[in-house]
Amino acid sequence: MPRVLLIEDDPSVREGVELGLRRRGHEVRAAESGEAGLAELKAFQPELVLLDLMLPGINGVQVCRRIRETSQLPIIMLTARGDDFDVVIGLEAGADDYIVKPARTEVIEARIRAVLRRLADPGGRPGLEFHGELALDRAGLTAAKSGERLPLAPSELKLLLHLAASPEQVFSRQQLLESVWEHSYHGDARLVDACVRRLRHKIEDVPGSPRYIQTVRGFGYRFGPLR
């Protein structure tokens, strides 16, 4: 079972999530602050981080940015209802998904598994493929541009591989939520839009005039056509 680092300052939530995941076989280490969570990264070597947004001291968004400076570790944010603005900032900072508290252990575990599956099952054909200056290695789960490896978070890589597997095909935001985030219900399109914005800043020469990830107004997104 995956090792999960839980960073949550609320004792009741922290203990409830930790106990629930442990009962389901997860190895869990809990930290009550952003500083303590960052300190646990090297020692615990988690496979996924559950990160509360509203932390004292270094807040969840700052923790997310610190992790993304050196790691593409999957991150799921824990948010309270009404934190819409913070959710958008958190997603822009590089989080892969979010869960609104309170949430049942079954829901949290399902989202953990979904995020980790994106790494294990990128979909599409295996091997190296080229699109303009982009090189995508589906077997090695890497992407490079002009020979330079791109530091993509798991959700960014999965979205890029999914779109690039069907060039010029338009996908709605809901289709992308179902395929990339495995949200089977009518999910939150902000996940898709935030991920596209982050991806464009990493792969496009001019993010405001994208060549690879293009918007089809009123429908969704497509990969290409490359001009």
C-alpha positions as CSV (number, residue, x, y, z in Angstrom):
1,M,0.0,0.0,0.0
2,P,1.3,3.5,-0.8
3,R,3.0,5.6,1.9
4,V,0.9,8.7,2.6
5,L,2.1,11.9,4.3
6,L,-0.8,13.7,5.8
7,I,-0.2,17.4,6.6
8,E,-3.2,18.6,8.6
9,D,-3.3,20.9,11.6
10,D,-6.8,20.0,12.9
11,P,-6.2,17.2,15.4
12,S,-9.7,15.6,14.9
13,V,-9.4,15.5,11.1
14,R,-5.7,14.4,11.3
15,E,-6.5,11.6,13.7
16,G,-9.6,10.5,11.8
17,V,-7.9,10.4,8.3
18,E,-4.8,8.7,9.7
19,L,-6.7,6.1,11.5
20,G,-9.0,5.4,8.6
21,L,-6.2,5.0,6.1
22,R,-4.2,2.8,8.5
23,R,-7.1,0.5,8.9
24,R,-7.1,0.1,5.2
25,G,-3.5,-0.9,5.1
26,H,-1.8,2.4,4.3
27,E,1.4,3.4,5.9
28,V,0.7,6.9,7.1
29,R,2.8,9.6,8.7
30,A,1.0,12.7,10.0
31,A,2.4,16.2,10.4
32,E,0.6,19.1,12.1
33,S,2.2,22.0,10.2
34,G,3.7,22.8,6.8
35,E,7.2,23.0,8.3
36,A,6.9,19.6,10.0
37,G,5.5,18.1,6.8
38,L,8.3,19.4,4.6
39,A,10.8,18.0,7.2
40,E,9.1,14.5,6.9
41,L,9.5,14.3,3.1
42,K,13.1,13.1,3.1
43,A,12.8,10.8,6.1
44,F,9.5,9.2,5.2
45,Q,9.8,9.2,1.4
46,P,6.0,9.3,0.8
47,E,4.4,8.2,-2.4
48,L,1.6,10.8,-2.1
49,V,0.9,13.9,0.1
50,L,-2.5,14.8,1.5
51,L,-2.2,18.5,2.2
52,D,-4.5,20.8,4.1
53,L,-4.7,24.2,2.6
54,M,-5.4,26.3,5.7
55,L,-2.3,25.6,7.8
56,P,-0.7,27.9,10.4
57,G,2.7,29.3,9.5
58,I,3.6,28.0,6.0
59,N,0.2,27.5,4.4
60,G,-0.8,24.6,2.1
61,V,-0.2,26.5,-1.1
62,Q,3.3,27.5,0.0
63,V,4.0,23.9,1.0
64,C,2.8,22.7,-2.4
65,R,5.1,25.2,-4.2
66,R,8.0,24.1,-2.0
67,I,7.5,20.5,-3.0
68,R,7.1,21.3,-6.7
69,E,10.5,23.1,-6.6
70,T,12.2,19.8,-6.3
71,S,9.7,17.0,-6.8
72,Q,6.8,15.8,-8.9
73,L,5.3,13.9,-5.9
74,P,1.5,13.5,-6.3
75,I,-0.3,16.0,-4.1
76,I,-4.0,16.0,-3.1
77,M,-5.3,19.1,-1.3
78,L,-7.7,18.9,1.6
79,T,-10.0,21.9,1.6
80,A,-13.0,23.2,3.4
81,R,-16.2,24.1,1.6
82,G,-16.2,27.7,0.5
83,D,-12.4,27.8,-0.2
84,D,-13.0,28.3,-3.9
85,F,-10.3,31.0,-4.3
86,D,-7.8,28.9,-2.4
87,V,-8.6,25.8,-4.4
88,V,-7.8,27.6,-7.6
89,I,-4.5,28.9,-6.2
90,G,-3.7,25.5,-4.9
91,L,-4.3,23.9,-8.2
92,E,-2.2,26.6,-9.9
93,A,0.6,25.8,-7.5
94,G,0.7,22.3,-8.8
95,A,-1.7,20.1,-6.8
96,D,-3.0,17.1,-8.7
97,D,-6.5,16.9,-7.1
98,Y,-8.5,18.1,-4.2
99,I,-11.0,16.7,-1.7
100,V,-13.5,18.8,0.2
101,K,-13.6,18.1,4.0
102,P,-15.2,16.3,5.7
103,A,-14.7,13.3,3.5
104,R,-15.2,9.6,4.2
105,T,-12.1,7.4,4.2
106,E,-13.5,5.5,1.2
107,V,-13.6,8.7,-0.8
108,I,-10.1,9.7,0.2
109,E,-8.7,6.3,-0.6
110,A,-10.4,6.2,-4.0
111,R,-8.9,9.6,-4.9
112,I,-5.5,8.4,-3.7
113,R,-5.7,5.3,-5.9
114,A,-6.9,7.4,-8.9
115,V,-4.0,9.8,-8.7
116,L,-1.5,7.0,-8.3
117,R,-3.0,5.1,-11.3
118,R,-2.2,8.0,-13.5
119,L,1.4,7.2,-13.1
120,A,1.1,3.5,-13.4
121,D,-1.2,3.6,-16.4
122,P,-0.6,6.5,-18.8
123,G,-2.7,5.0,-21.5
124,G,-2.0,5.0,-25.2
125,R,0.7,3.3,-27.2
126,P,4.1,2.6,-25.7
127,G,7.3,4.1,-26.9
128,L,8.8,7.5,-27.8
129,E,6.9,9.9,-30.0
130,F,7.6,13.4,-31.3
131,H,5.3,16.3,-31.8
132,G,7.1,19.4,-33.0
133,E,9.8,20.1,-30.4
134,L,8.0,17.9,-27.8
135,A,9.3,14.3,-27.2
136,L,6.9,12.1,-25.2
137,D,8.1,8.8,-23.7
138,R,5.0,6.9,-22.7
139,A,7.0,3.9,-21.4
140,G,9.4,6.1,-19.3
141,L,6.7,8.6,-18.4
142,T,8.7,11.6,-19.3
143,A,8.3,14.6,-21.6
144,A,11.0,16.8,-23.1
145,K,11.1,19.9,-25.2
146,S,14.1,20.6,-27.5
147,G,16.0,17.9,-25.6
148,E,15.3,19.4,-22.1
149,R,13.3,17.3,-19.8
150,L,10.1,19.0,-18.6
151,P,9.3,18.9,-14.8
152,L,5.7,17.9,-15.1
153,A,3.4,17.0,-12.2
154,P,1.6,13.6,-12.5
155,S,-1.7,15.2,-13.5
156,E,0.1,17.5,-16.1
157,L,1.9,14.5,-17.6
158,K,-1.3,12.4,-17.8
159,L,-3.2,15.2,-19.4
160,L,-0.5,15.8,-22.0
161,L,-0.2,12.1,-22.8
162,H,-4.0,11.8,-23.1
163,L,-4.5,14.8,-25.4
164,A,-1.4,13.9,-27.5
165,A,-2.6,10.3,-28.0
166,S,-5.4,11.7,-30.2
167,P,-4.1,14.8,-32.0
168,E,-6.7,17.3,-33.1
169,Q,-9.5,15.5,-31.3
170,V,-11.5,17.8,-29.1
171,F,-12.2,16.7,-25.5
172,S,-14.7,18.4,-23.2
173,R,-13.7,19.2,-19.7
174,Q,-15.9,16.5,-18.4
175,Q,-14.4,13.9,-20.7
176,L,-10.9,15.0,-19.4
177,L,-12.1,14.8,-15.8
178,E,-13.3,11.3,-16.4
179,S,-10.2,10.1,-18.3
180,V,-7.4,11.9,-16.5
181,W,-8.8,12.5,-13.0
182,E,-11.2,9.5,-13.0
183,H,-14.0,11.6,-11.7
184,S,-17.1,9.7,-12.9
185,Y,-19.5,12.3,-11.6
186,H,-20.1,15.8,-12.9
187,G,-16.8,17.1,-11.6
188,D,-15.1,20.5,-11.2
189,A,-13.8,21.9,-14.5
190,R,-11.4,24.1,-12.5
191,L,-9.1,21.0,-12.2
192,V,-8.8,20.9,-15.9
193,D,-8.4,24.6,-16.6
194,A,-5.8,25.0,-13.8
195,C,-3.8,22.0,-15.1
196,V,-4.0,23.3,-18.7
197,R,-2.6,26.7,-17.6
198,R,0.3,25.1,-15.7
199,L,1.0,22.8,-18.6
200,R,1.0,25.6,-21.1
201,H,3.6,27.6,-19.1
202,K,5.9,24.5,-19.2
203,I,5.5,23.4,-22.8
204,E,4.4,26.4,-24.9
205,D,6.8,29.1,-26.3
206,V,4.0,31.6,-25.7
207,P,1.4,30.4,-23.2
208,G,-1.1,33.0,-24.2
209,S,-0.9,31.8,-27.8
210,P,-0.6,28.0,-27.4
211,R,0.6,25.7,-30.1
212,Y,0.2,22.4,-28.4
213,I,-2.8,22.6,-26.0
214,Q,-5.4,24.6,-27.8
215,T,-8.8,25.8,-26.5
216,V,-11.8,25.1,-28.6
217,R,-14.2,27.8,-27.3
218,G,-17.5,26.4,-26.1
219,F,-16.2,22.7,-26.2
220,G,-12.9,22.1,-24.5
221,Y,-9.3,21.4,-25.4
222,R,-7.4,19.6,-28.2
223,F,-3.7,18.8,-29.0
224,G,-2.7,20.7,-32.1
225,P,-2.9,21.0,-35.0
226,L,0.8,22.0,-34.9
227,R,1.4,25.0,-37.2
